[in-house]
Amino acid sequence: MSQSDIKRVKFSVNQNIGSKVKIRANRGRHKIDVTEGVIRETYPSVFLVEVENKLDDTTQNISFSYTDVLTKDVQMQLL
């Protein structure tokens, strides 16, 4: 994993701010979360995805790191 790979992921996420994505996150111990949300903000080490809770109509922000995307602990698909 090189610095140029991380920059490439940052650039790609930054280009898709406001886009709806489906996220498959490996949380360890055979736990996998699948959610849909909107990419809201990017920071130097992480990016935020706003997810709507359908049970009580609230939203929450979940942060993911760019290295999680590179190591495939987090997989994103544009919708």
mmCIF file of the N, C-alpha and C atoms, coordinates in Angstrom:
data_MODEL
# 
_entry.id   MODEL 
# 
loop_
_atom_site.group_PDB 
_atom_site.id 
_atom_site.type_symbol 
_atom_site.label_atom_id 
_atom_site.label_alt_id 
_atom_site.label_comp_id 
_atom_site.label_asym_id 
_atom_site.label_entity_id 
_atom_site.label_seq_id 
_atom_site.pdbx_PDB_ins_code 
_atom_site.Cartn_x 
_atom_site.Cartn_y 
_atom_site.Cartn_z 
_atom_site.occupancy 
_atom_site.B_iso_or_equiv 
_atom_site.pdbx_formal_charge 
_atom_site.auth_seq_id 
_atom_site.auth_comp_id 
_atom_site.auth_asym_id 
_atom_site.auth_atom_id 
_atom_site.pdbx_PDB_model_num 
ATOM 1   N N  . MET A 1 1  ? 0.855   -1.164  0.000  1.00 0.00 ? 1  MET A N  1 
ATOM 2   C CA . MET A 1 1  ? 0.000   0.000   0.000  1.00 0.00 ? 1  MET A CA 1 
ATOM 3   C C  . MET A 1 1  ? 0.904   1.231   0.000  1.00 0.00 ? 1  MET A C  1 
ATOM 4   N N  . SER A 1 2  ? 0.829   1.997   -1.048 1.00 0.00 ? 2  SER A N  1 
ATOM 5   C CA . SER A 1 2  ? 1.681   3.175   -1.151 1.00 0.00 ? 2  SER A CA 1 
ATOM 6   C C  . SER A 1 2  ? 0.864   4.453   -0.988 1.00 0.00 ? 2  SER A C  1 
ATOM 7   N N  . GLN A 1 3  ? 1.578   5.535   -0.835 1.00 0.00 ? 3  GLN A N  1 
ATOM 8   C CA . GLN A 1 3  ? 0.929   6.839   -0.659 1.00 0.00 ? 3  GLN A CA 1 
ATOM 9   C C  . GLN A 1 3  ? 0.120   7.221   -1.898 1.00 0.00 ? 3  GLN A C  1 
ATOM 10  N N  . SER A 1 4  ? 0.577   6.819   -3.077 1.00 0.00 ? 4  SER A N  1 
ATOM 11  C CA . SER A 1 4  ? -0.163  7.152   -4.299 1.00 0.00 ? 4  SER A CA 1 
ATOM 12  C C  . SER A 1 4  ? -1.485  6.401   -4.359 1.00 0.00 ? 4  SER A C  1 
ATOM 13  N N  . ASP A 1 5  ? -1.526  5.179   -3.813 1.00 0.00 ? 5  ASP A N  1 
ATOM 14  C CA . ASP A 1 5  ? -2.791  4.436   -3.769 1.00 0.00 ? 5  ASP A CA 1 
ATOM 15  C C  . ASP A 1 5  ? -3.803  5.142   -2.878 1.00 0.00 ? 5  ASP A C  1 
ATOM 16  N N  . ILE A 1 6  ? -3.350  5.630   -1.740 1.00 0.00 ? 6  ILE A N  1 
ATOM 17  C CA . ILE A 1 6  ? -4.239  6.350   -0.820 1.00 0.00 ? 6  ILE A CA 1 
ATOM 18  C C  . ILE A 1 6  ? -4.730  7.639   -1.462 1.00 0.00 ? 6  ILE A C  1 
ATOM 19  N N  . LYS A 1 7  ? -3.854  8.350   -2.169 1.00 0.00 ? 7  LYS A N  1 
ATOM 20  C CA . LYS A 1 7  ? -4.257  9.582   -2.852 1.00 0.00 ? 7  LYS A CA 1 
ATOM 21  C C  . LYS A 1 7  ? -5.296  9.298   -3.930 1.00 0.00 ? 7  LYS A C  1 
ATOM 22  N N  . ARG A 1 8  ? -5.150  8.171   -4.611 1.00 0.00 ? 8  ARG A N  1 
ATOM 23  C CA . ARG A 1 8  ? -6.101  7.803   -5.657 1.00 0.00 ? 8  ARG A CA 1 
ATOM 24  C C  . ARG A 1 8  ? -7.482  7.538   -5.054 1.00 0.00 ? 8  ARG A C  1 
ATOM 25  N N  . VAL A 1 9  ? -7.526  6.857   -3.910 1.00 0.00 ? 9  VAL A N  1 
ATOM 26  C CA . VAL A 1 9  ? -8.804  6.586   -3.235 1.00 0.00 ? 9  VAL A CA 1 
ATOM 27  C C  . VAL A 1 9  ? -9.418  7.889   -2.734 1.00 0.00 ? 9  VAL A C  1 
ATOM 28  N N  . LYS A 1 10 ? -8.604  8.769   -2.139 1.00 0.00 ? 10 LYS A N  1 
ATOM 29  C CA . LYS A 1 10 ? -9.094  10.071  -1.672 1.00 0.00 ? 10 LYS A CA 1 
ATOM 30  C C  . LYS A 1 10 ? -9.708  10.861  -2.813 1.00 0.00 ? 10 LYS A C  1 
ATOM 31  N N  . PHE A 1 11 ? -9.021  10.889  -3.944 1.00 0.00 ? 11 PHE A N  1 
ATOM 32  C CA . PHE A 1 11 ? -9.510  11.631  -5.102 1.00 0.00 ? 11 PHE A CA 1 
ATOM 33  C C  . PHE A 1 11 ? -10.841 11.061  -5.577 1.00 0.00 ? 11 PHE A C  1 
ATOM 34  N N  . SER A 1 12 ? -10.935 9.746   -5.638 1.00 0.00 ? 12 SER A N  1 
ATOM 35  C CA . SER A 1 12 ? -12.163 9.108   -6.101 1.00 0.00 ? 12 SER A CA 1 
ATOM 36  C C  . SER A 1 12 ? -13.335 9.392   -5.167 1.00 0.00 ? 12 SER A C  1 
ATOM 37  N N  . VAL A 1 13 ? -13.103 9.309   -3.861 1.00 0.00 ? 13 VAL A N  1 
ATOM 38  C CA . VAL A 1 13 ? -14.167 9.593   -2.890 1.00 0.00 ? 13 VAL A CA 1 
ATOM 39  C C  . VAL A 1 13 ? -14.556 11.062  -2.963 1.00 0.00 ? 13 VAL A C  1 
ATOM 40  N N  . ASN A 1 14 ? -13.572 11.929  -3.084 1.00 0.00 ? 14 ASN A N  1 
ATOM 41  C CA . ASN A 1 14 ? -13.834 13.370  -3.154 1.00 0.00 ? 14 ASN A CA 1 
ATOM 42  C C  . ASN A 1 14 ? -14.654 13.733  -4.385 1.00 0.00 ? 14 ASN A C  1 
ATOM 43  N N  . GLN A 1 15 ? -14.453 13.039  -5.497 1.00 0.00 ? 15 GLN A N  1 
ATOM 44  C CA . GLN A 1 15 ? -15.213 13.297  -6.717 1.00 0.00 ? 15 GLN A CA 1 
ATOM 45  C C  . GLN A 1 15 ? -16.675 12.876  -6.589 1.00 0.00 ? 15 GLN A C  1 
ATOM 46  N N  . ASN A 1 16 ? -16.957 12.001  -5.629 1.00 0.00 ? 16 ASN A N  1 
ATOM 47  C CA . ASN A 1 16 ? -18.312 11.465  -5.483 1.00 0.00 ? 16 ASN A CA 1 
ATOM 48  C C  . ASN A 1 16 ? -19.042 11.982  -4.253 1.00 0.00 ? 16 ASN A C  1 
ATOM 49  N N  . ILE A 1 17 ? -18.632 13.134  -3.727 1.00 0.00 ? 17 ILE A N  1 
ATOM 50  C CA . ILE A 1 17 ? -19.352 13.740  -2.603 1.00 0.00 ? 17 ILE A CA 1 
ATOM 51  C C  . ILE A 1 17 ? -20.782 14.033  -3.057 1.00 0.00 ? 17 ILE A C  1 
ATOM 52  N N  . GLY A 1 18 ? -21.747 13.642  -2.243 1.00 0.00 ? 18 GLY A N  1 
ATOM 53  C CA . GLY A 1 18 ? -23.154 13.833  -2.574 1.00 0.00 ? 18 GLY A CA 1 
ATOM 54  C C  . GLY A 1 18 ? -23.767 12.653  -3.307 1.00 0.00 ? 18 GLY A C  1 
ATOM 55  N N  . SER A 1 19 ? -22.958 11.675  -3.668 1.00 0.00 ? 19 SER A N  1 
ATOM 56  C CA . SER A 1 19 ? -23.457 10.496  -4.374 1.00 0.00 ? 19 SER A CA 1 
ATOM 57  C C  . SER A 1 19 ? -23.934 9.444   -3.394 1.00 0.00 ? 19 SER A C  1 
ATOM 58  N N  . LYS A 1 20 ? -24.942 8.700   -3.810 1.00 0.00 ? 20 LYS A N  1 
ATOM 59  C CA . LYS A 1 20 ? -25.466 7.615   -2.992 1.00 0.00 ? 20 LYS A CA 1 
ATOM 60  C C  . LYS A 1 20 ? -24.603 6.373   -3.220 1.00 0.00 ? 20 LYS A C  1 
ATOM 61  N N  . VAL A 1 21 ? -24.239 5.713   -2.116 1.00 0.00 ? 21 VAL A N  1 
ATOM 62  C CA . VAL A 1 21 ? -23.382 4.534   -2.196 1.00 0.00 ? 21 VAL A CA 1 
ATOM 63  C C  . VAL A 1 21 ? -23.945 3.405   -1.342 1.00 0.00 ? 21 VAL A C  1 
ATOM 64  N N  . LYS A 1 22 ? -23.603 2.196   -1.740 1.00 0.00 ? 22 LYS A N  1 
ATOM 65  C CA . LYS A 1 22 ? -23.904 1.016   -0.941 1.00 0.00 ? 22 LYS A CA 1 
ATOM 66  C C  . LYS A 1 22 ? -22.570 0.578   -0.340 1.00 0.00 ? 22 LYS A C  1 
ATOM 67  N N  . ILE A 1 23 ? -22.542 0.398   0.973  1.00 0.00 ? 23 ILE A N  1 
ATOM 68  C CA . ILE A 1 23 ? -21.306 0.092   1.678  1.00 0.00 ? 23 ILE A CA 1 
ATOM 69  C C  . ILE A 1 23 ? -21.422 -1.272  2.347  1.00 0.00 ? 23 ILE A C  1 
ATOM 70  N N  . ARG A 1 24 ? -20.392 -2.071  2.122  1.00 0.00 ? 24 ARG A N  1 
ATOM 71  C CA . ARG A 1 24 ? -20.286 -3.375  2.763  1.00 0.00 ? 24 ARG A CA 1 
ATOM 72  C C  . ARG A 1 24 ? -19.040 -3.325  3.631  1.00 0.00 ? 24 ARG A C  1 
ATOM 73  N N  . ALA A 1 25 ? -19.243 -3.293  4.958  1.00 0.00 ? 25 ALA A N  1 
ATOM 74  C CA . ALA A 1 25 ? -18.135 -3.119  5.896  1.00 0.00 ? 25 ALA A CA 1 
ATOM 75  C C  . ALA A 1 25 ? -17.909 -4.395  6.697  1.00 0.00 ? 25 ALA A C  1 
ATOM 76  N N  . ASN A 1 26 ? -16.667 -4.858  6.702  1.00 0.00 ? 26 ASN A N  1 
ATOM 77  C CA . ASN A 1 26 ? -16.279 -6.024  7.491  1.00 0.00 ? 26 ASN A CA 1 
ATOM 78  C C  . ASN A 1 26 ? -15.919 -5.532  8.885  1.00 0.00 ? 26 ASN A C  1 
ATOM 79  N N  . ARG A 1 27 ? -16.716 -5.885  9.884  1.00 0.00 ? 27 ARG A N  1 
ATOM 80  C CA . ARG A 1 27 ? -16.519 -5.415  11.254 1.00 0.00 ? 27 ARG A CA 1 
ATOM 81  C C  . ARG A 1 27 ? -15.763 -6.422  12.117 1.00 0.00 ? 27 ARG A C  1 
ATOM 82  N N  . GLY A 1 28 ? -15.272 -7.498  11.528 1.00 0.00 ? 28 GLY A N  1 
ATOM 83  C CA . GLY A 1 28 ? -14.508 -8.489  12.272 1.00 0.00 ? 28 GLY A CA 1 
ATOM 84  C C  . GLY A 1 28 ? -15.383 -9.591  12.843 1.00 0.00 ? 28 GLY A C  1 
ATOM 85  N N  . ARG A 1 29 ? -14.756 -10.725 13.142 1.00 0.00 ? 29 ARG A N  1 
ATOM 86  C CA . ARG A 1 29 ? -15.451 -11.877 13.712 1.00 0.00 ? 29 ARG A CA 1 
ATOM 87  C C  . ARG A 1 29 ? -16.697 -12.262 12.925 1.00 0.00 ? 29 ARG A C  1 
ATOM 88  N N  . HIS A 1 30 ? -16.570 -12.272 11.618 1.00 0.00 ? 30 HIS A N  1 
ATOM 89  C CA . HIS A 1 30 ? -17.629 -12.677 10.699 1.00 0.00 ? 30 HIS A CA 1 
ATOM 90  C C  . HIS A 1 30 ? -18.865 -11.784 10.766 1.00 0.00 ? 30 HIS A C  1 
ATOM 91  N N  . LYS A 1 31 ? -18.681 -10.521 11.135 1.00 0.00 ? 31 LYS A N  1 
ATOM 92  C CA . LYS A 1 31 ? -19.778 -9.550  11.162 1.00 0.00 ? 31 LYS A CA 1 
ATOM 93  C C  . LYS A 1 31 ? -19.604 -8.617  9.973  1.00 0.00 ? 31 LYS A C  1 
ATOM 94  N N  . ILE A 1 32 ? -20.610 -8.566  9.132  1.00 0.00 ? 32 ILE A N  1 
ATOM 95  C CA . ILE A 1 32 ? -20.569 -7.713  7.950  1.00 0.00 ? 32 ILE A CA 1 
ATOM 96  C C  . ILE A 1 32 ? -21.808 -6.837  7.949  1.00 0.00 ? 32 ILE A C  1 
ATOM 97  N N  . ASP A 1 33 ? -21.600 -5.518  7.864  1.00 0.00 ? 33 ASP A N  1 
ATOM 98  C CA . ASP A 1 33 ? -22.696 -4.559  7.788  1.00 0.00 ? 33 ASP A CA 1 
ATOM 99  C C  . ASP A 1 33 ? -22.870 -4.113  6.347  1.00 0.00 ? 33 ASP A C  1 
ATOM 100 N N  . VAL A 1 34 ? -24.102 -4.100  5.873  1.00 0.00 ? 34 VAL A N  1 
ATOM 101 C CA . VAL A 1 34 ? -24.413 -3.585  4.542  1.00 0.00 ? 34 VAL A CA 1 
ATOM 102 C C  . VAL A 1 34 ? -25.405 -2.445  4.719  1.00 0.00 ? 34 VAL A C  1 
ATOM 103 N N  . THR A 1 35 ? -25.005 -1.249  4.293  1.00 0.00 ? 35 THR A N  1 
ATOM 104 C CA . THR A 1 35 ? -25.866 -0.077  4.427  1.00 0.00 ? 35 THR A CA 1 
ATOM 105 C C  . THR A 1 35 ? -25.803 0.754   3.164  1.00 0.00 ? 35 THR A C  1 
ATOM 106 N N  . GLU A 1 36 ? -26.771 1.636   3.023  1.00 0.00 ? 36 GLU A N  1 
ATOM 107 C CA . GLU A 1 36 ? -26.770 2.603   1.933  1.00 0.00 ? 36 GLU A CA 1 
ATOM 108 C C  . GLU A 1 36 ? -26.762 3.988   2.542  1.00 0.00 ? 36 GLU A C  1 
ATOM 109 N N  . GLY A 1 37 ? -26.019 4.886   1.916  1.00 0.00 ? 37 GLY A N  1 
ATOM 110 C CA . GLY A 1 37 ? -25.936 6.241   2.418  1.00 0.00 ? 37 GLY A CA 1 
ATOM 111 C C  . GLY A 1 37 ? -25.400 7.189   1.374  1.00 0.00 ? 37 GLY A C  1 
ATOM 112 N N  . VAL A 1 38 ? -25.097 8.401   1.810  1.00 0.00 ? 38 VAL A N  1 
ATOM 113 C CA . VAL A 1 38 ? -24.609 9.454   0.924  1.00 0.00 ? 38 VAL A CA 1 
ATOM 114 C C  . VAL A 1 38 ? -23.270 9.942   1.464  1.00 0.00 ? 38 VAL A C  1 
ATOM 115 N N  . ILE A 1 39 ? -22.287 10.046  0.595  1.00 0.00 ? 39 ILE A N  1 
ATOM 116 C CA . ILE A 1 39 ? -20.984 10.575  1.001  1.00 0.00 ? 39 ILE A CA 1 
ATOM 117 C C  . ILE A 1 39 ? -21.152 12.066  1.270  1.00 0.00 ? 39 ILE A C  1 
ATOM 118 N N  . ARG A 1 40 ? -20.857 12.496  2.498  1.00 0.00 ? 40 ARG A N  1 
ATOM 119 C CA . ARG A 1 40 ? -21.081 13.884  2.889  1.00 0.00 ? 40 ARG A CA 1 
ATOM 120 C C  . ARG A 1 40 ? -19.816 14.723  2.922  1.00 0.00 ? 40 ARG A C  1 
ATOM 121 N N  . GLU A 1 41 ? -18.768 14.254  3.596  1.00 0.00 ? 41 GLU A N  1 
ATOM 122 C CA . GLU A 1 41 ? -17.567 15.075  3.768  1.00 0.00 ? 41 GLU A CA 1 
ATOM 123 C C  . GLU A 1 41 ? -16.326 14.202  3.671  1.00 0.00 ? 41 GLU A C  1 
ATOM 124 N N  . THR A 1 42 ? -15.233 14.832  3.282  1.00 0.00 ? 42 THR A N  1 
ATOM 125 C CA . THR A 1 42 ? -13.951 14.145  3.278  1.00 0.00 ? 42 THR A CA 1 
ATOM 126 C C  . THR A 1 42 ? -12.962 14.925  4.132  1.00 0.00 ? 42 THR A C  1 
ATOM 127 N N  . TYR A 1 43 ? -12.110 14.202  4.793  1.00 0.00 ? 43 TYR A N  1 
ATOM 128 C CA . TYR A 1 43 ? -11.056 14.761  5.631  1.00 0.00 ? 43 TYR A CA 1 
ATOM 129 C C  . TYR A 1 43 ? -9.741  14.104  5.231  1.00 0.00 ? 43 TYR A C  1 
ATOM 130 N N  . PRO A 1 44 ? -8.613  14.565  5.774  1.00 0.00 ? 44 PRO A N  1 
ATOM 131 C CA . PRO A 1 44 ? -7.331  13.993  5.357  1.00 0.00 ? 44 PRO A CA 1 
ATOM 132 C C  . PRO A 1 44 ? -7.202  12.477  5.560  1.00 0.00 ? 44 PRO A C  1 
ATOM 133 N N  . SER A 1 45 ? -7.793  11.924  6.612  1.00 0.00 ? 45 SER A N  1 
ATOM 134 C CA . SER A 1 45 ? -7.634  10.487  6.877  1.00 0.00 ? 45 SER A CA 1 
ATOM 135 C C  . SER A 1 45 ? -8.924  9.687   6.768  1.00 0.00 ? 45 SER A C  1 
ATOM 136 N N  . VAL A 1 46 ? -10.075 10.350  6.837  1.00 0.00 ? 46 VAL A N  1 
ATOM 137 C CA . VAL A 1 46 ? -11.362 9.650   6.842  1.00 0.00 ? 46 VAL A CA 1 
ATOM 138 C C  . VAL A 1 46 ? -12.364 10.387  5.957  1.00 0.00 ? 46 VAL A C  1 
ATOM 139 N N  . PHE A 1 47 ? -13.475 9.703   5.673  1.00 0.00 ? 47 PHE A N  1 
ATOM 140 C CA . PHE A 1 47 ? -14.607 10.342  5.005  1.00 0.00 ? 47 PHE A CA 1 
ATOM 141 C C  . PHE A 1 47 ? -15.875 9.924   5.721  1.00 0.00 ? 47 PHE A C  1 
ATOM 142 N N  . LEU A 1 48 ? -16.905 10.762  5.622  1.00 0.00 ? 48 LEU A N  1 
ATOM 143 C CA . LEU A 1 48 ? -18.167 10.533  6.326  1.00 0.00 ? 48 LEU A CA 1 
ATOM 144 C C  . LEU A 1 48 ? -19.265 10.131  5.349  1.00 0.00 ? 48 LEU A C  1 
ATOM 145 N N  . VAL A 1 49 ? -20.044 9.156   5.774  1.00 0.00 ? 49 VAL A N  1 
ATOM 146 C CA . VAL A 1 49 ? -21.203 8.718   5.005  1.00 0.00 ? 49 VAL A CA 1 
ATOM 147 C C  . VAL A 1 49 ? -22.420 8.892   5.899  1.00 0.00 ? 49 VAL A C  1 
ATOM 148 N N  . GLU A 1 50 ? -23.418 9.608   5.397  1.00 0.00 ? 50 GLU A N  1 
ATOM 149 C CA . GLU A 1 50 ? -24.649 9.829   6.145  1.00 0.00 ? 50 GLU A CA 1 
ATOM 150 C C  . GLU A 1 50 ? -25.622 8.695   5.839  1.00 0.00 ? 50 GLU A C  1 
ATOM 151 N N  . VAL A 1 51 ? -26.043 7.994   6.891  1.00 0.00 ? 51 VAL A N  1 
ATOM 152 C CA . VAL A 1 51 ? -26.932 6.841   6.765  1.00 0.00 ? 51 VAL A CA 1 
ATOM 153 C C  . VAL A 1 51 ? -28.244 7.158   7.457  1.00 0.00 ? 51 VAL A C  1 
ATOM 154 N N  . GLU A 1 52 ? -29.352 6.840   6.795  1.00 0.00 ? 52 GLU A N  1 
ATOM 155 C CA . GLU A 1 52 ? -30.673 7.087   7.369  1.00 0.00 ? 52 GLU A CA 1 
ATOM 156 C C  . GLU A 1 52 ? -31.159 5.839   8.087  1.00 0.00 ? 52 GLU A C  1 
ATOM 157 N N  . ASN A 1 53 ? -31.597 6.011   9.316  1.00 0.00 ? 53 ASN A N  1 
ATOM 158 C CA . ASN A 1 53 ? -32.177 4.925   10.096 1.00 0.00 ? 53 ASN A CA 1 
ATOM 159 C C  . ASN A 1 53 ? -33.663 4.872   9.766  1.00 0.00 ? 53 ASN A C  1 
ATOM 160 N N  . LYS A 1 54 ? -34.094 3.790   9.142  1.00 0.00 ? 54 LYS A N  1 
ATOM 161 C CA . LYS A 1 54 ? -35.475 3.702   8.679  1.00 0.00 ? 54 LYS A CA 1 
ATOM 162 C C  . LYS A 1 54 ? -36.469 3.418   9.801  1.00 0.00 ? 54 LYS A C  1 
ATOM 163 N N  . LEU A 1 55 ? -35.987 2.958   10.941 1.00 0.00 ? 55 LEU A N  1 
ATOM 164 C CA . LEU A 1 55 ? -36.899 2.651   12.045 1.00 0.00 ? 55 LEU A CA 1 
ATOM 165 C C  . LEU A 1 55 ? -37.464 3.904   12.697 1.00 0.00 ? 55 LEU A C  1 
ATOM 166 N N  . ASP A 1 56 ? -36.615 4.913   12.922 1.00 0.00 ? 56 ASP A N  1 
ATOM 167 C CA . ASP A 1 56 ? -37.101 6.122   13.597 1.00 0.00 ? 56 ASP A CA 1 
ATOM 168 C C  . ASP A 1 56 ? -36.812 7.406   12.818 1.00 0.00 ? 56 ASP A C  1 
ATOM 169 N N  . ASP A 1 57 ? -36.553 7.304   11.537 1.00 0.00 ? 57 ASP A N  1 
ATOM 170 C CA . ASP A 1 57 ? -36.349 8.447   10.636 1.00 0.00 ? 57 ASP A CA 1 
ATOM 171 C C  . ASP A 1 57 ? -35.287 9.427   11.129 1.00 0.00 ? 57 ASP A C  1 
ATOM 172 N N  . THR A 1 58 ? -34.180 8.899   11.633 1.00 0.00 ? 58 THR A N  1 
ATOM 173 C CA . THR A 1 58 ? -33.052 9.743   12.018 1.00 0.00 ? 58 THR A CA 1 
ATOM 174 C C  . THR A 1 58 ? -31.874 9.419   11.103 1.00 0.00 ? 58 THR A C  1 
ATOM 175 N N  . THR A 1 59 ? -30.893 10.303  11.105 1.00 0.00 ? 59 THR A N  1 
ATOM 176 C CA . THR A 1 59 ? -29.693 10.057  10.318 1.00 0.00 ? 59 THR A CA 1 
ATOM 177 C C  . THR A 1 59 ? -28.487 10.029  11.241 1.00 0.00 ? 59 THR A C  1 
ATOM 178 N N  . GLN A 1 60 ? -27.470 9.315   10.809 1.00 0.00 ? 60 GLN A N  1 
ATOM 179 C CA . GLN A 1 60 ? -26.229 9.299   11.556 1.00 0.00 ? 60 GLN A CA 1 
ATOM 180 C C  . GLN A 1 60 ? -25.073 9.294   10.566 1.00 0.00 ? 60 GLN A C  1 
ATOM 181 N N  . ASN A 1 61 ? -23.949 9.847   11.005 1.00 0.00 ? 61 ASN A N  1 
ATOM 182 C CA . ASN A 1 61 ? -22.751 9.864   10.182 1.00 0.00 ? 61 ASN A CA 1 
ATOM 183 C C  . ASN A 1 61 ? -21.824 8.747   10.618 1.00 0.00 ? 61 ASN A C  1 
ATOM 184 N N  . ILE A 1 62 ? -21.353 7.975   9.648  1.00 0.00 ? 62 ILE A N  1 
ATOM 185 C CA . ILE A 1 62 ? -20.402 6.903   9.912  1.00 0.00 ? 62 ILE A CA 1 
ATOM 186 C C  . ILE A 1 62 ? -19.107 7.264   9.198  1.00 0.00 ? 62 ILE A C  1 
ATOM 187 N N  . SER A 1 63 ? -17.990 7.127   9.896  1.00 0.00 ? 63 SER A N  1 
ATOM 188 C CA . SER A 1 63 ? -16.708 7.463   9.287  1.00 0.00 ? 63 SER A CA 1 
ATOM 189 C C  . SER A 1 63 ? -15.982 6.197   8.861  1.00 0.00 ? 63 SER A C  1 
ATOM 190 N N  . PHE A 1 64 ? -15.284 6.299   7.751  1.00 0.00 ? 64 PHE A N  1 
ATOM 191 C CA . PHE A 1 64 ? -14.470 5.221   7.215  1.00 0.00 ? 64 PHE A CA 1 
ATOM 192 C C  . PHE A 1 64 ? -13.127 5.810   6.811  1.00 0.00 ? 64 PHE A C  1 
ATOM 193 N N  . SER A 1 65 ? -12.077 5.024   6.923  1.00 0.00 ? 65 SER A N  1 
ATOM 194 C CA . SER A 1 65 ? -10.762 5.509   6.510  1.00 0.00 ? 65 SER A CA 1 
ATOM 195 C C  . SER A 1 65 ? -10.483 5.048   5.081  1.00 0.00 ? 65 SER A C  1 
ATOM 196 N N  . TYR A 1 66 ? -9.611  5.779   4.422  1.00 0.00 ? 66 TYR A N  1 
ATOM 197 C CA . TYR A 1 66 ? -9.237  5.430   3.056  1.00 0.00 ? 66 TYR A CA 1 
ATOM 198 C C  . TYR A 1 66 ? -8.463  4.122   3.020  1.00 0.00 ? 66 TYR A C  1 
ATOM 199 N N  . THR A 1 67 ? -7.705  3.836   4.075  1.00 0.00 ? 67 THR A N  1 
ATOM 200 C CA . THR A 1 67 ? -6.958  2.577   4.115  1.00 0.00 ? 67 THR A CA 1 
ATOM 201 C C  . THR A 1 67 ? -7.893  1.378   4.252  1.00 0.00 ? 67 THR A C  1 
ATOM 202 N N  . ASP A 1 68 ? -9.061  1.561   4.892  1.00 0.00 ? 68 ASP A N  1 
ATOM 203 C CA . ASP A 1 68 ? -10.049 0.476   4.946  1.00 0.00 ? 68 ASP A CA 1 
ATOM 204 C C  . ASP A 1 68 ? -10.542 0.122   3.552  1.00 0.00 ? 68 ASP A C  1 
ATOM 205 N N  . VAL A 1 69 ? -10.668 1.114   2.697  1.00 0.00 ? 69 VAL A N  1 
ATOM 206 C CA . VAL A 1 69 ? -11.090 0.866   1.318  1.00 0.00 ? 69 VAL A CA 1 
ATOM 207 C C  . VAL A 1 69 ? -9.988  0.119   0.571  1.00 0.00 ? 69 VAL A C  1 
ATOM 208 N N  . LEU A 1 70 ? -8.734  0.509   0.789  1.00 0.00 ? 70 LEU A N  1 
ATOM 209 C CA . LEU A 1 70 ? -7.619  -0.156  0.119  1.00 0.00 ? 70 LEU A CA 1 
ATOM 210 C C  . LEU A 1 70 ? -7.454  -1.605  0.560  1.00 0.00 ? 70 LEU A C  1 
ATOM 211 N N  . THR A 1 71 ? -7.655  -1.871  1.846  1.00 0.00 ? 71 THR A N  1 
ATOM 212 C CA . THR A 1 71 ? -7.499  -3.234  2.355  1.00 0.00 ? 71 THR A CA 1 
ATOM 213 C C  . THR A 1 71 ? -8.762  -4.065  2.168  1.00 0.00 ? 71 THR A C  1 
ATOM 214 N N  . LYS A 1 72 ? -9.785  -3.463  1.598  1.00 0.00 ? 72 LYS A N  1 
ATOM 215 C CA . LYS A 1 72 ? -11.064 -4.102  1.294  1.00 0.00 ? 72 LYS A CA 1 
ATOM 216 C C  . LYS A 1 72 ? -11.837 -4.515  2.541  1.00 0.00 ? 72 LYS A C  1 
ATOM 217 N N  . ASP A 1 73 ? -11.566 -3.849  3.671  1.00 0.00 ? 73 ASP A N  1 
ATOM 218 C CA . ASP A 1 73 ? -12.432 -4.006  4.839  1.00 0.00 ? 73 ASP A CA 1 
ATOM 219 C C  . ASP A 1 73 ? -13.736 -3.259  4.612  1.00 0.00 ? 73 ASP A C  1 
ATOM 220 N N  . VAL A 1 74 ? -13.689 -2.252  3.744  1.00 0.00 ? 74 VAL A N  1 
ATOM 221 C CA . VAL A 1 74 ? -14.874 -1.499  3.341  1.00 0.00 ? 74 VAL A CA 1 
ATOM 222 C C  . VAL A 1 74 ? -14.941 -1.528  1.816  1.00 0.00 ? 74 VAL A C  1 
ATOM 223 N N  . GLN A 1 75 ? -16.083 -1.969  1.294  1.00 0.00 ? 75 GLN A N  1 
ATOM 224 C CA . GLN A 1 75 ? -16.296 -1.988  -0.154 1.00 0.00 ? 75 GLN A CA 1 
ATOM 225 C C  . GLN A 1 75 ? -17.455 -1.071  -0.480 1.00 0.00 ? 75 GLN A C  1 
ATOM 226 N N  . MET A 1 76 ? -17.251 -0.193  -1.472 1.00 0.00 ? 76 MET A N  1 
ATOM 227 C CA . MET A 1 76 ? -18.287 0.775   -1.833 1.00 0.00 ? 76 MET A CA 1 
ATOM 228 C C  . MET A 1 76 ? -18.712 0.558   -3.271 1.00 0.00 ? 76 MET A C  1 
ATOM 229 N N  . GLN A 1 77 ? -20.001 0.800   -3.500 1.00 0.00 ? 77 GLN A N  1 
ATOM 230 C CA . GLN A 1 77 ? -20.559 0.694   -4.842 1.00 0.00 ? 77 GLN A CA 1 
ATOM 231 C C  . GLN A 1 77 ? -21.494 1.883   -5.056 1.00 0.00 ? 77 GLN A C  1 
ATOM 232 N N  . LEU A 1 78 ? -21.278 2.623   -6.123 1.00 0.00 ? 78 LEU A N  1 
ATOM 233 C CA . LEU A 1 78 ? -22.149 3.756   -6.434 1.00 0.00 ? 78 LEU A CA 1 
ATOM 234 C C  . LEU A 1 78 ? -23.509 3.256   -6.877 1.00 0.00 ? 78 LEU A C  1 
ATOM 235 N N  . LEU A 1 79 ? -24.554 3.943   -6.437 1.00 0.00 ? 79 LEU A N  1 
ATOM 236 C CA . LEU A 1 79 ? -25.932 3.581   -6.827 1.00 0.00 ? 79 LEU A CA 1 
ATOM 237 C C  . LEU A 1 79 ? -26.498 4.577   -7.798 1.00 0.00 ? 79 LEU A C  1 
# 
